[in-house]
Amino acid sequence: MSDLLLLDAPFGGQIGYRTLGAAGDWLVLIHGWCGSADHWDIIGPELARNFRVLVLSHPGFGGTAPPPASGQTIAAMGAAVAHVLDHLDISGAILVGHSMGGPISTETAIAAPQRVAAVIGLDTLSDRDYYGRVPDDEIRRRHEDFQVDYPGRMRAMVDMIVHPTTEEAMRARITEGMLAAAPGDFALDIKDDLFFWNAEDRWPLVTCPKMLLNSLYVARLAHPEPMPCFAKTTIATYDSGHFPMVEAPAMIVDKIRSCIAHLVY
Protein backbone atom coordinates (compact mmCIF):
# COMPACT_ATOMS: atom_id res chain seq x y z
CA MET A 1 0.00 0.00 0.00
CA SER A 2 1.06 3.60 -0.56
CA ASP A 3 2.31 5.75 2.30
CA LEU A 4 -0.25 7.71 4.25
CA LEU A 5 -0.84 11.36 3.60
CA LEU A 6 -0.74 13.34 6.85
CA LEU A 7 -3.05 16.12 7.99
CA ASP A 8 -2.89 18.12 11.22
CA ALA A 9 -5.80 17.05 13.42
CA PRO A 10 -8.12 19.68 14.96
CA PHE A 11 -7.18 18.76 18.55
CA GLY A 12 -3.48 18.14 17.92
CA GLY A 13 -1.39 15.40 16.43
CA GLN A 14 -1.84 14.13 12.89
CA ILE A 15 -4.35 11.93 11.13
CA GLY A 16 -3.09 9.78 8.26
CA TYR A 17 -5.13 8.77 5.24
CA ARG A 18 -4.99 7.18 1.81
CA THR A 19 -7.62 6.71 -0.89
CA LEU A 20 -8.40 3.79 -3.16
CA GLY A 21 -10.64 3.51 -6.20
CA ALA A 22 -11.62 6.01 -8.86
CA ALA A 23 -15.42 6.00 -8.99
CA GLY A 24 -18.52 5.50 -6.90
CA ASP A 25 -19.73 6.72 -3.54
CA TRP A 26 -17.21 7.32 -0.77
CA LEU A 27 -16.74 4.51 1.74
CA VAL A 28 -14.74 5.49 4.84
CA LEU A 29 -13.13 2.62 6.78
CA ILE A 30 -12.47 3.62 10.40
CA HIS A 31 -10.22 1.36 12.47
CA GLY A 32 -10.60 0.42 16.11
CA TRP A 33 -8.40 0.47 19.19
CA CYS A 34 -4.75 -0.21 18.40
CA GLY A 35 -5.49 -0.46 14.71
CA SER A 36 -4.36 1.59 11.74
CA ALA A 37 -5.15 2.15 8.10
CA ASP A 38 -3.28 -1.10 7.41
CA HIS A 39 -6.13 -3.10 9.02
CA TRP A 40 -8.02 -2.65 5.74
CA ASP A 41 -5.23 -3.72 3.37
CA ILE A 42 -7.01 -6.93 2.33
CA ILE A 43 -10.57 -5.72 1.89
CA GLY A 44 -9.93 -2.09 0.92
CA PRO A 45 -8.89 -2.89 -2.67
CA GLU A 46 -11.82 -5.26 -3.09
CA LEU A 47 -14.32 -2.64 -1.88
CA ALA A 48 -12.63 -0.12 -4.18
CA ARG A 49 -14.05 -2.05 -7.15
CA ASN A 50 -17.41 -0.39 -6.39
CA PHE A 51 -16.55 2.58 -4.17
CA ARG A 52 -14.00 5.27 -3.64
CA VAL A 53 -12.44 4.14 -0.37
CA LEU A 54 -10.85 6.29 2.32
CA VAL A 55 -8.81 4.57 5.04
CA LEU A 56 -7.40 6.36 8.06
CA SER A 57 -4.95 6.10 10.93
CA HIS A 58 -6.21 8.03 13.94
CA PRO A 59 -3.90 10.54 15.66
CA GLY A 60 -1.25 8.64 17.58
CA PHE A 61 -1.90 5.31 15.81
CA GLY A 62 -0.11 3.73 12.88
CA GLY A 63 2.93 5.99 13.20
CA THR A 64 1.05 9.30 13.17
CA ALA A 65 1.94 12.07 15.64
CA PRO A 66 -0.09 11.73 18.85
CA PRO A 67 -2.31 14.51 20.18
CA PRO A 68 -1.89 16.12 23.60
CA ALA A 69 -4.01 14.81 26.46
CA SER A 70 -6.87 17.15 25.55
CA GLY A 71 -7.08 15.49 22.13
CA GLN A 72 -7.04 11.91 23.38
CA THR A 73 -10.79 11.46 23.21
CA ILE A 74 -13.33 9.67 21.04
CA ALA A 75 -14.90 13.04 20.18
CA ALA A 76 -11.52 14.45 19.10
CA MET A 77 -10.87 11.45 16.84
CA GLY A 78 -14.33 11.83 15.32
CA ALA A 79 -13.56 15.48 14.67
CA ALA A 80 -10.30 14.45 12.99
CA VAL A 81 -12.15 12.13 10.60
CA ALA A 82 -14.62 14.93 9.86
CA HIS A 83 -11.64 17.20 9.16
CA VAL A 84 -10.36 14.77 6.51
CA LEU A 85 -13.83 14.72 4.90
CA ASP A 86 -13.74 18.52 4.79
CA HIS A 87 -10.17 18.56 3.47
CA LEU A 88 -11.06 16.19 0.61
CA ASP A 89 -14.49 17.80 0.10
CA ILE A 90 -16.20 14.44 0.54
CA SER A 91 -19.97 14.36 0.89
CA GLY A 92 -22.39 11.45 1.00
CA ALA A 93 -19.82 9.34 2.86
CA ILE A 94 -20.72 5.89 4.14
CA LEU A 95 -18.81 5.29 7.38
CA VAL A 96 -17.82 1.78 8.46
CA GLY A 97 -16.45 1.89 12.00
CA HIS A 98 -14.84 -1.22 13.45
CA SER A 99 -14.75 -1.74 17.23
CA MET A 100 -13.68 1.62 18.74
CA GLY A 101 -14.26 2.95 15.24
CA GLY A 102 -17.98 2.60 15.94
CA PRO A 103 -17.95 5.39 18.53
CA ILE A 104 -15.56 7.39 16.34
CA SER A 105 -17.87 7.09 13.33
CA THR A 106 -20.74 8.12 15.60
CA GLU A 107 -18.86 11.27 16.57
CA THR A 108 -17.96 11.95 12.93
CA ALA A 109 -21.61 11.74 11.90
CA ILE A 110 -22.56 14.11 14.73
CA ALA A 111 -19.78 16.57 13.87
CA ALA A 112 -20.34 16.58 10.09
CA PRO A 113 -23.91 15.44 9.32
CA GLN A 114 -23.81 17.26 5.97
CA ARG A 115 -20.99 14.96 4.81
CA VAL A 116 -22.24 11.59 6.08
CA ALA A 117 -24.90 9.51 4.31
CA ALA A 118 -24.88 6.42 6.55
CA VAL A 119 -23.08 4.75 9.45
CA ILE A 120 -22.37 1.02 9.75
CA GLY A 121 -20.87 -0.20 13.02
CA LEU A 122 -18.72 -3.32 12.54
CA ASP A 123 -18.67 -5.54 15.65
CA THR A 124 -19.23 -2.60 17.93
CA LEU A 125 -21.50 -0.41 20.05
CA SER A 126 -24.23 -2.75 21.32
CA ASP A 127 -22.36 -4.10 24.39
CA ARG A 128 -22.92 -1.81 27.38
CA ASP A 129 -19.79 -3.17 29.12
CA TYR A 130 -17.69 -1.37 26.50
CA TYR A 131 -19.87 1.30 24.94
CA GLY A 132 -22.15 2.29 27.79
CA ARG A 133 -20.74 4.59 30.45
CA VAL A 134 -18.37 2.47 32.55
CA PRO A 135 -17.99 3.52 36.22
CA ASP A 136 -14.76 5.39 37.04
CA ASP A 137 -13.52 2.72 39.45
CA GLU A 138 -13.98 0.06 36.79
CA ILE A 139 -12.14 2.15 34.20
CA ARG A 140 -9.17 2.45 36.59
CA ARG A 141 -9.27 -1.27 37.36
CA ARG A 142 -9.24 -2.22 33.67
CA HIS A 143 -6.40 0.22 32.96
CA GLU A 144 -4.24 -1.11 35.78
CA ASP A 145 -5.00 -4.75 34.92
CA PHE A 146 -3.95 -4.27 31.28
CA GLN A 147 -0.88 -2.27 32.30
CA VAL A 148 0.52 -5.08 34.49
CA ASP A 149 1.44 -7.14 31.41
CA TYR A 150 0.51 -5.14 28.32
CA PRO A 151 1.72 -7.67 25.69
CA GLY A 152 0.23 -10.61 27.60
CA ARG A 153 -3.12 -8.90 28.13
CA MET A 154 -3.24 -7.91 24.47
CA ARG A 155 -2.70 -11.52 23.37
CA ALA A 156 -5.29 -12.79 25.85
CA MET A 157 -7.81 -10.25 24.55
CA VAL A 158 -7.15 -11.27 20.94
CA ASP A 159 -7.55 -14.94 21.80
CA MET A 160 -10.90 -14.22 23.44
CA ILE A 161 -12.43 -12.37 20.48
CA VAL A 162 -11.06 -14.09 17.38
CA HIS A 163 -13.04 -17.06 16.04
CA PRO A 164 -12.00 -20.53 17.29
CA THR A 165 -11.06 -21.49 13.73
CA THR A 166 -8.58 -18.62 13.39
CA GLU A 167 -5.08 -20.08 13.12
CA GLU A 168 -2.21 -19.35 15.49
CA ALA A 169 -0.21 -17.43 12.87
CA MET A 170 -3.14 -15.08 12.30
CA ARG A 171 -3.64 -14.57 16.05
CA ALA A 172 0.02 -13.68 16.40
CA ARG A 173 -0.10 -11.22 13.49
CA ILE A 174 -3.16 -9.49 14.92
CA THR A 175 -1.53 -9.20 18.35
CA GLU A 176 1.78 -7.95 16.97
CA GLY A 177 0.02 -5.37 14.81
CA MET A 178 -1.97 -4.04 17.76
CA LEU A 179 1.12 -3.82 19.96
CA ALA A 180 2.97 -1.93 17.22
CA ALA A 181 0.11 0.49 16.46
CA ALA A 182 0.75 2.83 19.40
CA PRO A 183 2.72 3.09 22.66
CA GLY A 184 1.00 1.20 25.47
CA ASP A 185 0.49 4.12 27.85
CA PHE A 186 -1.07 6.24 25.12
CA ALA A 187 -3.28 3.39 23.92
CA LEU A 188 -4.57 2.72 27.44
CA ASP A 189 -5.40 6.39 27.95
CA ILE A 190 -7.43 6.30 24.74
CA LYS A 191 -9.17 3.14 25.94
CA ASP A 192 -10.07 4.91 29.19
CA ASP A 193 -11.93 7.56 27.19
CA LEU A 194 -13.67 4.83 25.19
CA PHE A 195 -15.04 3.45 28.47
CA PHE A 196 -16.03 6.96 29.53
CA TRP A 197 -17.93 7.48 26.25
CA ASN A 198 -21.62 6.59 26.34
CA ALA A 199 -23.56 5.23 23.36
CA GLU A 200 -26.83 5.98 25.16
CA ASP A 201 -26.09 9.70 24.93
CA ARG A 202 -24.44 9.82 21.52
CA TRP A 203 -26.03 7.22 19.20
CA PRO A 204 -29.45 8.96 19.21
CA LEU A 205 -27.76 12.12 17.88
CA VAL A 206 -26.83 10.39 14.61
CA THR A 207 -29.56 11.46 12.19
CA CYS A 208 -28.54 9.57 9.04
CA PRO A 209 -29.43 5.91 8.34
CA LYS A 210 -27.45 3.61 10.62
CA MET A 211 -27.09 -0.05 11.52
CA LEU A 212 -24.75 -2.54 13.16
CA LEU A 213 -23.03 -5.60 11.68
CA ASN A 214 -21.84 -7.70 14.60
CA SER A 215 -20.13 -11.04 15.21
CA LEU A 216 -22.35 -13.82 16.49
CA TYR A 217 -19.31 -15.36 18.19
CA VAL A 218 -18.16 -12.20 19.98
CA ALA A 219 -21.75 -11.49 21.08
CA ARG A 220 -21.44 -14.33 23.60
CA LEU A 221 -19.28 -11.99 25.70
CA ALA A 222 -21.69 -9.07 25.67
CA HIS A 223 -23.67 -7.78 28.64
CA PRO A 224 -27.07 -9.53 28.55
CA GLU A 225 -29.01 -6.31 29.05
CA PRO A 226 -29.39 -4.37 25.77
CA MET A 227 -29.08 -0.61 25.68
CA PRO A 228 -32.40 1.12 24.87
CA CYS A 229 -30.74 3.40 22.31
CA PHE A 230 -30.41 0.41 19.94
CA ALA A 231 -34.02 -0.75 20.22
CA LYS A 232 -34.83 0.58 16.74
CA THR A 233 -31.41 -0.12 15.19
CA THR A 234 -31.08 -2.98 12.73
CA ILE A 235 -28.37 -5.37 13.92
CA ALA A 236 -27.18 -7.74 11.20
CA THR A 237 -24.76 -10.54 12.08
CA TYR A 238 -21.87 -12.45 10.60
CA ASP A 239 -20.13 -15.72 11.48
CA SER A 240 -16.50 -14.93 12.23
CA GLY A 241 -14.45 -13.25 14.95
CA HIS A 242 -13.85 -9.63 15.90
CA PHE A 243 -11.40 -9.01 13.04
CA PRO A 244 -13.35 -10.19 9.98
CA MET A 245 -11.29 -7.98 7.65
CA VAL A 246 -8.44 -10.48 8.14
CA GLU A 247 -10.21 -13.55 9.56
CA ALA A 248 -12.84 -13.81 6.80
CA PRO A 249 -12.27 -11.03 4.26
CA ALA A 250 -14.40 -12.33 1.38
CA MET A 251 -17.36 -12.91 3.67
CA ILE A 252 -17.20 -9.48 5.31
CA VAL A 253 -16.88 -7.68 1.96
CA ASP A 254 -20.15 -9.32 0.88
CA LYS A 255 -21.77 -8.42 4.22
CA ILE A 256 -20.65 -4.78 4.04
CA ARG A 257 -21.99 -4.49 0.49
CA SER A 258 -25.29 -5.99 1.63
CA CYS A 259 -25.56 -3.53 4.53
CA ILE A 260 -24.84 -0.60 2.23
CA ALA A 261 -27.53 -1.79 -0.17
CA HIS A 262 -29.98 -2.02 2.76
CA LEU A 263 -29.16 1.41 4.17
CA VAL A 264 -28.39 3.55 1.14
CA TYR A 265 -29.70 1.97 -2.04
C-alpha positions in Angstrom: 0.0 0.0 0.0 1.1 3.6 -0.6 2.3 5.7 2.3 -0.2 7.7 4.3 -0.8 11.4 3.6 -0.7 13.3 6.9 -3.0 16.1 8.0 -2.9 18.1 11.2 -5.8 17.0 13.4 -8.1 19.7 15.0 -7.2 18.8 18.5 -3.5 18.1 17.9 -1.4 15.4 16.4 -1.8 14.1 12.9 -4.4 11.9 11.1 -3.1 9.8 8.3 -5.1 8.8 5.2 -5.0 7.2 1.8 -7.6 6.7 -0.9 -8.4 3.8 -3.2 -10.6 3.5 -6.2 -11.6 6.0 -8.9 -15.4 6.0 -9.0 -18.5 5.5 -6.9 -19.7 6.7 -3.5 -17.2 7.3 -0.8 -16.7 4.5 1.7 -14.7 5.5 4.8 -13.1 2.6 6.8 -12.5 3.6 10.4 -10.2 1.4 12.5 -10.6 0.4 16.1 -8.4 0.5 19.2 -4.8 -0.2 18.4 -5.5 -0.5 14.7 -4.4 1.6 11.7 -5.2 2.2 8.1 -3.3 -1.1 7.4 -6.1 -3.1 9.0 -8.0 -2.6 5.7 -5.2 -3.7 3.4 -7.0 -6.9 2.3 -10.6 -5.7 1.9 -9.9 -2.1 0.9 -8.9 -2.9 -2.7 -11.8 -5.3 -3.1 -14.3 -2.6 -1.9 -12.6 -0.1 -4.2 -14.1 -2.0 -7.1 -17.4 -0.4 -6.4 -16.5 2.6 -4.2 -14.0 5.3 -3.6 -12.4 4.1 -0.4 -10.9 6.3 2.3 -8.8 4.6 5.0 -7.4 6.4 8.1 -4.9 6.1 10.9 -6.2 8.0 13.9 -3.9 10.5 15.7 -1.2 8.6 17.6 -1.9 5.3 15.8 -0.1 3.7 12.9 2.9 6.0 13.2 1.1 9.3 13.2 1.9 12.1 15.6 -0.1 11.7 18.9 -2.3 14.5 20.2 -1.9 16.1 23.6 -4.0 14.8 26.5 -6.9 17.1 25.5 -7.1 15.5 22.1 -7.0 11.9 23.4 -10.8 11.5 23.2 -13.3 9.7 21.0 -14.9 13.0 20.2 -11.5 14.4 19.1 -10.9 11.4 16.8 -14.3 11.8 15.3 -13.6 15.5 14.7 -10.3 14.4 13.0 -12.2 12.1 10.6 -14.6 14.9 9.9 -11.6 17.2 9.2 -10.4 14.8 6.5 -13.8 14.7 4.9 -13.7 18.5 4.8 -10.2 18.6 3.5 -11.1 16.2 0.6 -14.5 17.8 0.1 -16.2 14.4 0.5 -20.0 14.4 0.9 -22.4 11.4 1.0 -19.8 9.3 2.9 -20.7 5.9 4.1 -18.8 5.3 7.4 -17.8 1.8 8.5 -16.5 1.9 12.0 -14.8 -1.2 13.5 -14.8 -1.7 17.2 -13.7 1.6 18.7 -14.3 2.9 15.2 -18.0 2.6 15.9 -17.9 5.4 18.5 -15.6 7.4 16.3 -17.9 7.1 13.3 -20.7 8.1 15.6 -18.9 11.3 16.6 -18.0 11.9 12.9 -21.6 11.7 11.9 -22.6 14.1 14.7 -19.8 16.6 13.9 -20.3 16.6 10.1 -23.9 15.4 9.3 -23.8 17.3 6.0 -21.0 15.0 4.8 -22.2 11.6 6.1 -24.9 9.5 4.3 -24.9 6.4 6.5 -23.1 4.7 9.5 -22.4 1.0 9.8 -20.9 -0.2 13.0 -18.7 -3.3 12.5 -18.7 -5.5 15.6 -19.2 -2.6 17.9 -21.5 -0.4 20.0 -24.2 -2.8 21.3 -22.4 -4.1 24.4 -22.9 -1.8 27.4 -19.8 -3.2 29.1 -17.7 -1.4 26.5 -19.9 1.3 24.9 -22.2 2.3 27.8 -20.7 4.6 30.5 -18.4 2.5 32.5 -18.0 3.5 36.2 -14.8 5.4 37.0 -13.5 2.7 39.5 -14.0 0.1 36.8 -12.1 2.2 34.2 -9.2 2.4 36.6 -9.3 -1.3 37.4 -9.2 -2.2 33.7 -6.4 0.2 33.0 -4.2 -1.1 35.8 -5.0 -4.7 34.9 -3.9 -4.3 31.3 -0.9 -2.3 32.3 0.5 -5.1 34.5 1.4 -7.1 31.4 0.5 -5.1 28.3 1.7 -7.7 25.7 0.2 -10.6 27.6 -3.1 -8.9 28.1 -3.2 -7.9 24.5 -2.7 -11.5 23.4 -5.3 -12.8 25.9 -7.8 -10.3 24.6 -7.2 -11.3 20.9 -7.5 -14.9 21.8 -10.9 -14.2 23.4 -12.4 -12.4 20.5 -11.1 -14.1 17.4 -13.0 -17.1 16.0 -12.0 -20.5 17.3 -11.1 -21.5 13.7 -8.6 -18.6 13.4 -5.1 -20.1 13.1 -2.2 -19.3 15.5 -0.2 -17.4 12.9 -3.1 -15.1 12.3 -3.6 -14.6 16.0 0.0 -13.7 16.4 -0.1 -11.2 13.5 -3.2 -9.5 14.9 -1.5 -9.2 18.4 1.8 -7.9 17.0 0.0 -5.4 14.8 -2.0 -4.0 17.8 1.1 -3.8 20.0 3.0 -1.9 17.2 0.1 0.5 16.5 0.7 2.8 19.4 2.7 3.1 22.7 1.0 1.2 25.5 0.5 4.1 27.8 -1.1 6.2 25.1 -3.3 3.4 23.9 -4.6 2.7 27.4 -5.4 6.4 28.0 -7.4 6.3 24.7 -9.2 3.1 25.9 -10.1 4.9 29.2 -11.9 7.6 27.2 -13.7 4.8 25.2 -15.0 3.4 28.5 -16.0 7.0 29.5 -17.9 7.5 26.3 -21.6 6.6 26.3 -23.6 5.2 23.4 -26.8 6.0 25.2 -26.1 9.7 24.9 -24.4 9.8 21.5 -26.0 7.2 19.2 -29.5 9.0 19.2 -27.8 12.1 17.9 -26.8 10.4 14.6 -29.6 11.5 12.2 -28.5 9.6 9.0 -29.4 5.9 8.3 -27.4 3.6 10.6 -27.1 -0.1 11.5 -24.7 -2.5 13.2 -23.0 -5.6 11.7 -21.8 -7.7 14.6 -20.1 -11.0 15.2 -22.4 -13.8 16.5 -19.3 -15.4 18.2 -18.2 -12.2 20.0 -21.8 -11.5 21.1 -21.4 -14.3 23.6 -19.3 -12.0 25.7 -21.7 -9.1 25.7 -23.7 -7.8 28.6 -27.1 -9.5 28.6 -29.0 -6.3 29.0 -29.4 -4.4 25.8 -29.1 -0.6 25.7 -32.4 1.1 24.9 -30.7 3.4 22.3 -30.4 0.4 19.9 -34.0 -0.7 20.2 -34.8 0.6 16.7 -31.4 -0.1 15.2 -31.1 -3.0 12.7 -28.4 -5.4 13.9 -27.2 -7.7 11.2 -24.8 -10.5 12.1 -21.9 -12.5 10.6 -20.1 -15.7 11.5 -16.5 -14.9 12.2 -14.4 -13.2 14.9 -13.8 -9.6 15.9 -11.4 -9.0 13.0 -13.4 -10.2 10.0 -11.3 -8.0 7.7 -8.4 -10.5 8.1 -10.2 -13.5 9.6 -12.8 -13.8 6.8 -12.3 -11.0 4.3 -14.4 -12.3 1.4 -17.4 -12.9 3.7 -17.2 -9.5 5.3 -16.9 -7.7 2.0 -20.2 -9.3 0.9 -21.8 -8.4 4.2 -20.7 -4.8 4.0 -22.0 -4.5 0.5 -25.3 -6.0 1.6 -25.6 -3.5 4.5 -24.8 -0.6 2.2 -27.5 -1.8 -0.2 -30.0 -2.0 2.8 -29.2 1.4 4.2 -28.4 3.6 1.1 -29.7 2.0 -2.0 
